[in-house]
Amino acid sequence: MYTEIKQKCKISAPVYIRFRRFLIKKIKIYWARNPIKLGGPNIIVQIDEMKLNHNVKAHRRAPKNPTCVLTMVDTSTIPAKGYAEILKNKEAETIIPIIERVV
């Protein structure tokens, strides 16, 4: 991805890295100030926990480190609002605080 940006924007690697860090910092500040809130009174929020993995059909092997994601979608608005977060583990102690924070 960096090579495409480098070619199109004609920037060096250090400039790209600084700009990327700057954007990530600004995005984190924005979401800290404007947290996502889904649902409300009499509104259903769909919640799903799923495992994402990349299976190559030729090898037919399960990945060594599959990634689990918790997704929540509020379909009461058009377009629907959603939230997804990568889970470190699938224990209730991890999932419940995320749900309480978002819903």
Jmol script that loads the backbone (N, CA, C; Angstrom):
load data "model"
ATOM      1  N   MET A   1       0.821  -1.180   0.000  1.00  0.00           N
ATOM      2  CA  MET A   1       0.000   0.000   0.000  1.00  0.00           C
ATOM      3  C   MET A   1       0.873   1.256   0.000  1.00  0.00           C
ATOM      4  N   TYR A   2       1.959   1.218   0.786  1.00  0.00           N
ATOM      5  CA  TYR A   2       2.833   2.390   0.846  1.00  0.00           C
ATOM      6  C   TYR A   2       3.400   2.722  -0.518  1.00  0.00           C
ATOM      7  N   THR A   3       3.770   1.698  -1.298  1.00  0.00           N
ATOM      8  CA  THR A   3       4.378   1.970  -2.599  1.00  0.00           C
ATOM      9  C   THR A   3       3.409   2.693  -3.526  1.00  0.00           C
ATOM     10  N   GLU A   4       2.119   2.343  -3.464  1.00  0.00           N
ATOM     11  CA  GLU A   4       1.127   3.037  -4.293  1.00  0.00           C
ATOM     12  C   GLU A   4       1.004   4.501  -3.880  1.00  0.00           C
ATOM     13  N   ILE A   5       0.953   4.744  -2.580  1.00  0.00           N
ATOM     14  CA  ILE A   5       0.850   6.120  -2.083  1.00  0.00           C
ATOM     15  C   ILE A   5       2.107   6.888  -2.451  1.00  0.00           C
ATOM     16  N   LYS A   6       3.248   6.254  -2.268  1.00  0.00           N
ATOM     17  CA  LYS A   6       4.531   6.897  -2.584  1.00  0.00           C
ATOM     18  C   LYS A   6       4.579   7.306  -4.052  1.00  0.00           C
ATOM     19  N   GLN A   7       4.150   6.426  -4.933  1.00  0.00           N
ATOM     20  CA  GLN A   7       4.194   6.718  -6.365  1.00  0.00           C
ATOM     21  C   GLN A   7       3.204   7.815  -6.748  1.00  0.00           C
ATOM     22  N   LYS A   8       1.996   7.753  -6.214  1.00  0.00           N
ATOM     23  CA  LYS A   8       0.977   8.728  -6.602  1.00  0.00           C
ATOM     24  C   LYS A   8       1.215  10.099  -5.989  1.00  0.00           C
ATOM     25  N   CYS A   9       1.677  10.133  -4.740  1.00  0.00           N
ATOM     26  CA  CYS A   9       1.860  11.413  -4.048  1.00  0.00           C
ATOM     27  C   CYS A   9       3.298  11.914  -4.107  1.00  0.00           C
ATOM     28  N   LYS A  10       4.197  11.066  -4.530  1.00  0.00           N
ATOM     29  CA  LYS A  10       5.615  11.418  -4.626  1.00  0.00           C
ATOM     30  C   LYS A  10       6.158  11.902  -3.287  1.00  0.00           C
ATOM     31  N   ILE A  11       6.018  11.033  -2.261  1.00  0.00           N
ATOM     32  CA  ILE A  11       6.536  11.355  -0.941  1.00  0.00           C
ATOM     33  C   ILE A  11       7.515  10.276  -0.511  1.00  0.00           C
ATOM     34  N   SER A  12       8.394  10.633   0.415  1.00  0.00           N
ATOM     35  CA  SER A  12       9.382   9.685   0.917  1.00  0.00           C
ATOM     36  C   SER A  12       8.791   8.842   2.046  1.00  0.00           C
ATOM     37  N   ALA A  13       9.501   7.796   2.411  1.00  0.00           N
ATOM     38  CA  ALA A  13       9.050   6.908   3.481  1.00  0.00           C
ATOM     39  C   ALA A  13       8.919   7.641   4.814  1.00  0.00           C
ATOM     40  N   PRO A  14       9.892   8.466   5.222  1.00  0.00           N
ATOM     41  CA  PRO A  14       9.738   9.162   6.509  1.00  0.00           C
ATOM     42  C   PRO A  14       8.524  10.100   6.546  1.00  0.00           C
ATOM     43  N   VAL A  15       8.239  10.769   5.431  1.00  0.00           N
ATOM     44  CA  VAL A  15       7.081  11.662   5.374  1.00  0.00           C
ATOM     45  C   VAL A  15       5.800  10.847   5.479  1.00  0.00           C
ATOM     46  N   TYR A  16       5.742   9.739   4.772  1.00  0.00           N
ATOM     47  CA  TYR A  16       4.576   8.853   4.830  1.00  0.00           C
ATOM     48  C   TYR A  16       4.342   8.368   6.253  1.00  0.00           C
ATOM     49  N   ILE A  17       5.393   7.935   6.930  1.00  0.00           N
ATOM     50  CA  ILE A  17       5.280   7.406   8.295  1.00  0.00           C
ATOM     51  C   ILE A  17       4.802   8.490   9.250  1.00  0.00           C
ATOM     52  N   ARG A  18       5.359   9.695   9.151  1.00  0.00           N
ATOM     53  CA  ARG A  18       4.928  10.796  10.025  1.00  0.00           C
ATOM     54  C   ARG A  18       3.470  11.154   9.773  1.00  0.00           C
ATOM     55  N   PHE A  19       3.084  11.217   8.500  1.00  0.00           N
ATOM     56  CA  PHE A  19       1.708  11.568   8.159  1.00  0.00           C
ATOM     57  C   PHE A  19       0.735  10.501   8.651  1.00  0.00           C
ATOM     58  N   ARG A  20       1.106   9.230   8.504  1.00  0.00           N
ATOM     59  CA  ARG A  20       0.265   8.122   8.965  1.00  0.00           C
ATOM     60  C   ARG A  20       0.079   8.193  10.479  1.00  0.00           C
ATOM     61  N   ARG A  21       1.157   8.418  11.223  1.00  0.00           N
ATOM     62  CA  ARG A  21       1.064   8.545  12.681  1.00  0.00           C
ATOM     63  C   ARG A  21       0.175   9.727  13.069  1.00  0.00           C
ATOM     64  N   PHE A  22       0.319  10.834  12.345  1.00  0.00           N
ATOM     65  CA  PHE A  22      -0.488  12.024  12.600  1.00  0.00           C
ATOM     66  C   PHE A  22      -1.972  11.712  12.415  1.00  0.00           C
ATOM     67  N   LEU A  23      -2.318  11.042  11.306  1.00  0.00           N
ATOM     68  CA  LEU A  23      -3.713  10.691  11.049  1.00  0.00           C
ATOM     69  C   LEU A  23      -4.270   9.751  12.106  1.00  0.00           C
ATOM     70  N   ILE A  24      -3.510   8.752  12.485  1.00  0.00           N
ATOM     71  CA  ILE A  24      -3.964   7.804  13.511  1.00  0.00           C
ATOM     72  C   ILE A  24      -4.221   8.537  14.820  1.00  0.00           C
ATOM     73  N   LYS A  25      -3.332   9.464  15.190  1.00  0.00           N
ATOM     74  CA  LYS A  25      -3.503  10.242  16.410  1.00  0.00           C
ATOM     75  C   LYS A  25      -4.784  11.077  16.351  1.00  0.00           C
ATOM     76  N   LYS A  26      -5.029  11.744  15.219  1.00  0.00           N
ATOM     77  CA  LYS A  26      -6.223  12.565  15.073  1.00  0.00           C
ATOM     78  C   LYS A  26      -7.496  11.718  15.114  1.00  0.00           C
ATOM     79  N   ILE A  27      -7.470  10.545  14.496  1.00  0.00           N
ATOM     80  CA  ILE A  27      -8.632   9.657  14.499  1.00  0.00           C
ATOM     81  C   ILE A  27      -8.925   9.184  15.923  1.00  0.00           C
ATOM     82  N   LYS A  28      -7.878   8.826  16.680  1.00  0.00           N
ATOM     83  CA  LYS A  28      -8.079   8.399  18.071  1.00  0.00           C
ATOM     84  C   LYS A  28      -8.679   9.517  18.911  1.00  0.00           C
ATOM     85  N   ILE A  29      -8.213  10.743  18.712  1.00  0.00           N
ATOM     86  CA  ILE A  29      -8.758  11.887  19.447  1.00  0.00           C
ATOM     87  C   ILE A  29     -10.228  12.090  19.094  1.00  0.00           C
ATOM     88  N   TYR A  30     -10.548  11.999  17.802  1.00  0.00           N
ATOM     89  CA  TYR A  30     -11.941  12.177  17.371  1.00  0.00           C
ATOM     90  C   TYR A  30     -12.853  11.154  18.033  1.00  0.00           C
ATOM     91  N   TRP A  31     -12.470   9.870  17.995  1.00  0.00           N
ATOM     92  CA  TRP A  31     -13.335   8.827  18.558  1.00  0.00           C
ATOM     93  C   TRP A  31     -13.381   8.878  20.075  1.00  0.00           C
ATOM     94  N   ALA A  32     -12.340   9.417  20.715  1.00  0.00           N
ATOM     95  CA  ALA A  32     -12.389   9.594  22.167  1.00  0.00           C
ATOM     96  C   ALA A  32     -13.395  10.681  22.527  1.00  0.00           C
ATOM     97  N   ARG A  33     -13.480  11.719  21.713  1.00  0.00           N
ATOM     98  CA  ARG A  33     -14.422  12.814  21.962  1.00  0.00           C
ATOM     99  C   ARG A  33     -15.836  12.488  21.497  1.00  0.00           C
ATOM    100  N   ASN A  34     -15.971  11.640  20.491  1.00  0.00           N
ATOM    101  CA  ASN A  34     -17.272  11.306  19.897  1.00  0.00           C
ATOM    102  C   ASN A  34     -17.469   9.792  19.876  1.00  0.00           C
ATOM    103  N   PRO A  35     -17.659   9.168  21.035  1.00  0.00           N
ATOM    104  CA  PRO A  35     -17.795   7.708  21.045  1.00  0.00           C
ATOM    105  C   PRO A  35     -19.057   7.255  20.318  1.00  0.00           C
ATOM    106  N   ILE A  36     -18.979   6.088  19.740  1.00  0.00           N
ATOM    107  CA  ILE A  36     -20.120   5.512  19.039  1.00  0.00           C
ATOM    108  C   ILE A  36     -21.120   5.010  20.075  1.00  0.00           C
ATOM    109  N   LYS A  37     -22.376   5.397  19.918  1.00  0.00           N
ATOM    110  CA  LYS A  37     -23.450   4.898  20.768  1.00  0.00           C
ATOM    111  C   LYS A  37     -24.530   4.337  19.851  1.00  0.00           C
ATOM    112  N   LEU A  38     -24.846   3.088  20.053  1.00  0.00           N
ATOM    113  CA  LEU A  38     -25.867   2.416  19.249  1.00  0.00           C
ATOM    114  C   LEU A  38     -27.086   2.138  20.108  1.00  0.00           C
ATOM    115  N   GLY A  39     -28.225   2.023  19.458  1.00  0.00           N
ATOM    116  CA  GLY A  39     -29.445   1.640  20.150  1.00  0.00           C
ATOM    117  C   GLY A  39     -30.092   2.773  20.900  1.00  0.00           C
ATOM    118  N   GLY A  40     -30.923   2.427  21.844  1.00  0.00           N
ATOM    119  CA  GLY A  40     -31.691   3.370  22.639  1.00  0.00           C
ATOM    120  C   GLY A  40     -32.969   2.683  23.079  1.00  0.00           C
ATOM    121  N   PRO A  41     -33.914   3.451  23.639  1.00  0.00           N
ATOM    122  CA  PRO A  41     -35.174   2.838  24.069  1.00  0.00           C
ATOM    123  C   PRO A  41     -35.925   2.210  22.889  1.00  0.00           C
ATOM    124  N   ASN A  42     -36.340   0.975  23.053  1.00  0.00           N
ATOM    125  CA  ASN A  42     -37.122   0.228  22.049  1.00  0.00           C
ATOM    126  C   ASN A  42     -36.407   0.065  20.712  1.00  0.00           C
ATOM    127  N   ILE A  43     -35.081   0.085  20.705  1.00  0.00           N
ATOM    128  CA  ILE A  43     -34.317  -0.123  19.474  1.00  0.00           C
ATOM    129  C   ILE A  43     -33.457  -1.365  19.655  1.00  0.00           C
ATOM    130  N   ILE A  44     -33.529  -2.241  18.678  1.00  0.00           N
ATOM    131  CA  ILE A  44     -32.789  -3.498  18.730  1.00  0.00           C
ATOM    132  C   ILE A  44     -31.424  -3.305  18.082  1.00  0.00           C
ATOM    133  N   VAL A  45     -30.389  -3.768  18.767  1.00  0.00           N
ATOM    134  CA  VAL A  45     -29.030  -3.756  18.235  1.00  0.00           C
ATOM    135  C   VAL A  45     -28.632  -5.209  18.006  1.00  0.00           C
ATOM    136  N   GLN A  46     -28.232  -5.517  16.794  1.00  0.00           N
ATOM    137  CA  GLN A  46     -27.811  -6.876  16.462  1.00  0.00           C
ATOM    138  C   GLN A  46     -26.336  -7.024  16.817  1.00  0.00           C
ATOM    139  N   ILE A  47     -26.015  -8.050  17.608  1.00  0.00           N
ATOM    140  CA  ILE A  47     -24.646  -8.282  18.066  1.00  0.00           C
ATOM    141  C   ILE A  47     -24.222  -9.666  17.621  1.00  0.00           C
ATOM    142  N   ASP A  48     -23.007  -9.753  17.084  1.00  0.00           N
ATOM    143  CA  ASP A  48     -22.500 -11.033  16.600  1.00  0.00           C
ATOM    144  C   ASP A  48     -21.018 -11.122  16.897  1.00  0.00           C
ATOM    145  N   GLU A  49     -20.595 -12.287  17.319  1.00  0.00           N
ATOM    146  CA  GLU A  49     -19.175 -12.570  17.501  1.00  0.00           C
ATOM    147  C   GLU A  49     -18.805 -13.574  16.431  1.00  0.00           C
ATOM    148  N   MET A  50     -17.755 -13.278  15.680  1.00  0.00           N
ATOM    149  CA  MET A  50     -17.377 -14.188  14.599  1.00  0.00           C
ATOM    150  C   MET A  50     -15.873 -14.342  14.511  1.00  0.00           C
ATOM    151  N   LYS A  51     -15.460 -15.436  13.910  1.00  0.00           N
ATOM    152  CA  LYS A  51     -14.047 -15.716  13.718  1.00  0.00           C
ATOM    153  C   LYS A  51     -13.693 -15.440  12.258  1.00  0.00           C
ATOM    154  N   LEU A  52     -12.700 -14.596  12.062  1.00  0.00           N
ATOM    155  CA  LEU A  52     -12.230 -14.299  10.715  1.00  0.00           C
ATOM    156  C   LEU A  52     -10.954 -15.080  10.487  1.00  0.00           C
ATOM    157  N   ASN A  53     -10.892 -15.755   9.374  1.00  0.00           N
ATOM    158  CA  ASN A  53      -9.652 -16.430   9.035  1.00  0.00           C
ATOM    159  C   ASN A  53      -9.527 -16.487   7.527  1.00  0.00           C
ATOM    160  N   HIS A  54      -8.326 -16.664   7.095  1.00  0.00           N
ATOM    161  CA  HIS A  54      -8.055 -16.709   5.667  1.00  0.00           C
ATOM    162  C   HIS A  54      -7.642 -18.130   5.314  1.00  0.00           C
ATOM    163  N   ASN A  55      -8.516 -18.840   4.669  1.00  0.00           N
ATOM    164  CA  ASN A  55      -8.203 -20.199   4.236  1.00  0.00           C
ATOM    165  C   ASN A  55      -7.829 -20.201   2.769  1.00  0.00           C
ATOM    166  N   VAL A  56      -6.692 -20.734   2.493  1.00  0.00           N
ATOM    167  CA  VAL A  56      -6.293 -20.904   1.109  1.00  0.00           C
ATOM    168  C   VAL A  56      -6.846 -22.250   0.673  1.00  0.00           C
ATOM    169  N   LYS A  57      -7.639 -22.267  -0.389  1.00  0.00           N
ATOM    170  CA  LYS A  57      -8.316 -23.501  -0.791  1.00  0.00           C
ATOM    171  C   LYS A  57      -7.334 -24.615  -1.163  1.00  0.00           C
ATOM    172  N   ALA A  58      -6.193 -24.242  -1.695  1.00  0.00           N
ATOM    173  CA  ALA A  58      -5.229 -25.254  -2.123  1.00  0.00           C
ATOM    174  C   ALA A  58      -4.630 -26.001  -0.936  1.00  0.00           C
ATOM    175  N   HIS A  59      -4.501 -25.330   0.218  1.00  0.00           N
ATOM    176  CA  HIS A  59      -3.833 -25.950   1.354  1.00  0.00           C
ATOM    177  C   HIS A  59      -4.800 -26.650   2.311  1.00  0.00           C
ATOM    178  N   ARG A  60      -6.026 -26.155   2.411  1.00  0.00           N
ATOM    179  CA  ARG A  60      -7.055 -26.740   3.275  1.00  0.00           C
ATOM    180  C   ARG A  60      -6.616 -26.826   4.740  1.00  0.00           C
ATOM    181  N   ARG A  61      -5.872 -25.845   5.201  1.00  0.00           N
ATOM    182  CA  ARG A  61      -5.453 -25.824   6.595  1.00  0.00           C
ATOM    183  C   ARG A  61      -6.077 -24.626   7.294  1.00  0.00           C
ATOM    184  N   ALA A  62      -6.413 -24.811   8.557  1.00  0.00           N
ATOM    185  CA  ALA A  62      -6.927 -23.693   9.343  1.00  0.00           C
ATOM    186  C   ALA A  62      -5.764 -22.783   9.729  1.00  0.00           C
ATOM    187  N   PRO A  63      -5.994 -21.490   9.825  1.00  0.00           N
ATOM    188  CA  PRO A  63      -4.911 -20.587  10.200  1.00  0.00           C
ATOM    189  C   PRO A  63      -4.455 -20.830  11.633  1.00  0.00           C
ATOM    190  N   LYS A  64      -3.209 -20.510  11.919  1.00  0.00           N
ATOM    191  CA  LYS A  64      -2.667 -20.722  13.256  1.00  0.00           C
ATOM    192  C   LYS A  64      -3.237 -19.723  14.254  1.00  0.00           C
ATOM    193  N   ASN A  65      -3.462 -18.490  13.813  1.00  0.00           N
ATOM    194  CA  ASN A  65      -3.966 -17.443  14.700  1.00  0.00           C
ATOM    195  C   ASN A  65      -5.221 -16.809  14.119  1.00  0.00           C
ATOM    196  N   PRO A  66      -6.376 -17.446  14.237  1.00  0.00           N
ATOM    197  CA  PRO A  66      -7.596 -16.811  13.725  1.00  0.00           C
ATOM    198  C   PRO A  66      -7.943 -15.582  14.562  1.00  0.00           C
ATOM    199  N   THR A  67      -8.594 -14.624  13.953  1.00  0.00           N
ATOM    200  CA  THR A  67      -8.972 -13.384  14.609  1.00  0.00           C
ATOM    201  C   THR A  67     -10.464 -13.400  14.894  1.00  0.00           C
ATOM    202  N   CYS A  68     -10.830 -13.083  16.127  1.00  0.00           N
ATOM    203  CA  CYS A  68     -12.240 -13.003  16.505  1.00  0.00           C
ATOM    204  C   CYS A  68     -12.653 -11.541  16.572  1.00  0.00           C
ATOM    205  N   VAL A  69     -13.851 -11.256  16.064  1.00  0.00           N
ATOM    206  CA  VAL A  69     -14.353  -9.892  16.003  1.00  0.00           C
ATOM    207  C   VAL A  69     -15.754  -9.839  16.599  1.00  0.00           C
ATOM    208  N   LEU A  70     -16.020  -8.787  17.365  1.00  0.00           N
ATOM    209  CA  LEU A  70     -17.352  -8.530  17.889  1.00  0.00           C
ATOM    210  C   LEU A  70     -17.942  -7.406  17.053  1.00  0.00           C
ATOM    211  N   THR A  71     -19.103  -7.664  16.418  1.00  0.00           N
ATOM    212  CA  THR A  71     -19.746  -6.643  15.598  1.00  0.00           C
ATOM    213  C   THR A  71     -21.118  -6.319  16.180  1.00  0.00           C
ATOM    214  N   MET A  72     -21.474  -5.038  16.096  1.00  0.00           N
ATOM    215  CA  MET A  72     -22.781  -4.572  16.564  1.00  0.00           C
ATOM    216  C   MET A  72     -23.351  -3.637  15.519  1.00  0.00           C
ATOM    217  N   VAL A  73     -24.628  -3.827  15.175  1.00  0.00           N
ATOM    218  CA  VAL A  73     -25.267  -3.020  14.141  1.00  0.00           C
ATOM    219  C   VAL A  73     -26.619  -2.536  14.637  1.00  0.00           C
ATOM    220  N   ASP A  74     -26.845  -1.232  14.465  1.00  0.00           N
ATOM    221  CA  ASP A  74     -28.125  -0.603  14.782  1.00  0.00           C
ATOM    222  C   ASP A  74     -28.814  -0.338  13.449  1.00  0.00           C
ATOM    223  N   THR A  75     -29.840  -1.142  13.127  1.00  0.00           N
ATOM    224  CA  THR A  75     -30.501  -1.035  11.821  1.00  0.00           C
ATOM    225  C   THR A  75     -31.704  -0.097  11.846  1.00  0.00           C
ATOM    226  N   SER A  76     -31.870   0.667  12.923  1.00  0.00           N
ATOM    227  CA  SER A  76     -33.006   1.578  12.993  1.00  0.00           C
ATOM    228  C   SER A  76     -32.790   2.836  12.156  1.00  0.00           C
ATOM    229  N   THR A  77     -31.575   3.062  11.708  1.00  0.00           N
ATOM    230  CA  THR A  77     -31.278   4.234  10.876  1.00  0.00           C
ATOM    231  C   THR A  77     -30.879   3.780   9.480  1.00  0.00           C
ATOM    232  N   ILE A  78     -31.017   4.677   8.524  1.00  0.00           N
ATOM    233  CA  ILE A  78     -30.586   4.385   7.151  1.00  0.00           C
ATOM    234  C   ILE A  78     -29.586   5.458   6.767  1.00  0.00           C
ATOM    235  N   PRO A  79     -28.350   5.134   6.461  1.00  0.00           N
ATOM    236  CA  PRO A  79     -27.756   3.797   6.504  1.00  0.00           C
ATOM    237  C   PRO A  79     -27.560   3.338   7.949  1.00  0.00           C
ATOM    238  N   ALA A  80     -27.481   2.040   8.118  1.00  0.00           N
ATOM    239  CA  ALA A  80     -27.324   1.467   9.451  1.00  0.00           C
ATOM    240  C   ALA A  80     -25.987   1.888  10.044  1.00  0.00           C
ATOM    241  N   LYS A  81     -25.957   2.038  11.369  1.00  0.00           N
ATOM    242  CA  LYS A  81     -24.717   2.366  12.073  1.00  0.00           C
ATOM    243  C   LYS A  81     -24.164   1.072  12.646  1.00  0.00           C
ATOM    244  N   GLY A  82     -22.849   0.939  12.573  1.00  0.00           N
ATOM    245  CA  GLY A  82     -22.244  -0.276  13.079  1.00  0.00           C
ATOM    246  C   GLY A  82     -20.946  -0.021  13.795  1.00  0.00           C
ATOM    247  N   TYR A  83     -20.494  -1.040  14.516  1.00  0.00           N
ATOM    248  CA  TYR A  83     -19.254  -0.979  15.266  1.00  0.00           C
ATOM    249  C   TYR A  83     -18.648  -2.372  15.264  1.00  0.00           C
ATOM    250  N   ALA A  84     -17.336  -2.452  15.117  1.00  0.00           N
ATOM    251  CA  ALA A  84     -16.634  -3.735  15.169  1.00  0.00           C
ATOM    252  C   ALA A  84     -15.349  -3.553  15.959  1.00  0.00           C
ATOM    253  N   GLU A  85     -15.005  -4.567  16.735  1.00  0.00           N
ATOM    254  CA  GLU A  85     -13.773  -4.524  17.518  1.00  0.00           C
ATOM    255  C   GLU A  85     -13.156  -5.904  17.558  1.00  0.00           C
ATOM    256  N   ILE A  86     -11.848  -5.955  17.373  1.00  0.00           N
ATOM    257  CA  ILE A  86     -11.119  -7.221  17.441  1.00  0.00           C
ATOM    258  C   ILE A  86     -11.041  -7.642  18.902  1.00  0.00           C
ATOM    259  N   LEU A  87     -11.325  -8.916  19.154  1.00  0.00           N
ATOM    260  CA  LEU A  87     -11.306  -9.453  20.513  1.00  0.00           C
ATOM    261  C   LEU A  87      -9.979 -10.148  20.785  1.00  0.00           C
ATOM    262  N   LYS A  88      -9.428  -9.886  21.963  1.00  0.00           N
ATOM    263  CA  LYS A  88      -8.210 -10.590  22.367  1.00  0.00           C
ATOM    264  C   LYS A  88      -8.548 -12.014  22.797  1.00  0.00           C
ATOM    265  N   ASN A  89      -9.703 -12.158  23.463  1.00  0.00           N
ATOM    266  CA  ASN A  89     -10.220 -13.489  23.791  1.00  0.00           C
ATOM    267  C   ASN A  89     -11.745 -13.407  23.811  1.00  0.00           C
ATOM    268  N   LYS A  90     -12.388 -14.547  23.820  1.00  0.00           N
ATOM    269  CA  LYS A  90     -13.847 -14.580  23.715  1.00  0.00           C
ATOM    270  C   LYS A  90     -14.521 -14.781  25.065  1.00  0.00           C
ATOM    271  N   GLU A  91     -13.872 -14.379  26.126  1.00  0.00           N
ATOM    272  CA  GLU A  91     -14.432 -14.511  27.460  1.00  0.00           C
ATOM    273  C   GLU A  91     -15.464 -13.414  27.717  1.00  0.00           C
ATOM    274  N   ALA A  92     -16.411 -13.690  28.599  1.00  0.00           N
ATOM    275  CA  ALA A  92     -17.454 -12.720  28.944  1.00  0.00           C
ATOM    276  C   ALA A  92     -16.853 -11.455  29.542  1.00  0.00           C
ATOM    277  N   GLU A  93     -15.745 -11.591  30.291  1.00  0.00           N
ATOM    278  CA  GLU A  93     -15.098 -10.440  30.912  1.00  0.00           C
ATOM    279  C   GLU A  93     -14.567  -9.458  29.866  1.00  0.00           C
ATOM    280  N   THR A  94     -14.326  -9.931  28.659  1.00  0.00           N
ATOM    281  CA  THR A  94     -13.844  -9.074  27.576  1.00  0.00           C
ATOM    282  C   THR A  94     -15.004  -8.488  26.777  1.00  0.00           C
ATOM    283  N   ILE A  95     -16.002  -9.310  26.494  1.00  0.00           N
ATOM    284  CA  ILE A  95     -17.093  -8.909  25.600  1.00  0.00           C
ATOM    285  C   ILE A  95     -18.096  -7.964  26.267  1.00  0.00           C
ATOM    286  N   ILE A  96     -18.489  -8.236  27.498  1.00  0.00           N
ATOM    287  CA  ILE A  96     -19.525  -7.433  28.168  1.00  0.00           C
ATOM    288  C   ILE A  96     -19.141  -5.954  28.306  1.00  0.00           C
ATOM    289  N   PRO A  97     -17.913  -5.605  28.712  1.00  0.00           N
ATOM    290  CA  PRO A  97     -17.575  -4.185  28.793  1.00  0.00           C
ATOM    291  C   PRO A  97     -17.635  -3.460  27.442  1.00  0.00           C
ATOM    292  N   ILE A  98     -17.312  -4.157  26.372  1.00  0.00           N
ATOM    293  CA  ILE A  98     -17.396  -3.546  25.033  1.00  0.00           C
ATOM    294  C   ILE A  98     -18.859  -3.246  24.705  1.00  0.00           C
ATOM    295  N   ILE A  99     -19.728  -4.209  24.957  1.00  0.00           N
ATOM    296  CA  ILE A  99     -21.151  -4.013  24.682  1.00  0.00           C
ATOM    297  C   ILE A  99     -21.713  -2.870  25.533  1.00  0.00           C
ATOM    298  N   GLU A 100     -21.361  -2.837  26.801  1.00  0.00           N
ATOM    299  CA  GLU A 100     -21.857  -1.769  27.683  1.00  0.00           C
ATOM    300  C   GLU A 100     -21.364  -0.393  27.237  1.00  0.00           C
ATOM    301  N   ARG A 101     -20.150  -0.327  26.708  1.00  0.00           N
ATOM    302  CA  ARG A 101     -19.594   0.947  26.265  1.00  0.00           C
ATOM    303  C   ARG A 101     -20.279   1.468  25.008  1.00  0.00           C
ATOM    304  N   VAL A 102     -20.675   0.577  24.114  1.00  0.00           N
ATOM    305  CA  VAL A 102     -21.219   0.976  22.815  1.00  0.00           C
ATOM    306  C   VAL A 102     -22.732   1.062  22.810  1.00  0.00           C
ATOM    307  N   VAL A 103     -23.405   0.167  23.508  1.00  0.00           N
ATOM    308  CA  VAL A 103     -24.867   0.131  23.474  1.00  0.00           C
ATOM    309  C   VAL A 103     -25.431   0.883  24.663  1.00  0.00           C
TER     310      VAL A 103
END
end "model"
wireframe off; spacefill off
backbone 0.3
color backbone group
